[in-house]
């Protein structure tokens, strides 16, 4: 496992070189949202072959909410916090492939269909520390632009500038390997023993 400071956007070759467990800090621009309706609108853009208000092409896309306040005509980020990526499983394969994403980030991973799209495209999933808002917010330099401003601030499609944003962990690599799948397989393998122990404890108590 290694530690990297990466400048966005990253190439597909670089994304494919990252390994499970690598630690990453990011600099540069990424697109973020925590909104379910935002993903529905992005899917509409894919289906209708029209661009979203903020470009995602070949970039980094995070399931991350950003609370901002307007000051002197600009948005100042107050805090950011990741949201659970699995909420968006139904949308993400098409979004990943259509926009050619190289980095996705959030909490909790993505399902097999998303992992297959990531493998095809050359994209990694970075796990963002849940509950780490103070640390993560230090890595948000600016909110550069927002789209779909009829939505609440955290749901808008926003382009943010990052400066040493992290630490982030490679939890799904671009070759289909997933920490979440490994953990699930390990838990499933242990389940029969756990159930036997529970049954034995019940029989002893009776």
Secondary structure, DSSP 8 states (H G I E B T S, - for coil): --EEEEESS--HHHHHH--TT-EEEEEEEEEEE--HHHHHHHHHHHHHT---SS--TTSEEEEEEEEEEEETTEEEEEEEEE-BGGGGHHHHHHHHHHHT-SEEEEBS---HHHHHHHHHHT-EEEEE-TT-HHHHHTTEEEEEEEE-TTS-GGGSEEEEEEEEEEEEEEEE-TTS-BHHHHHHHHHHHHHHHHHHHHHHHHHHH-
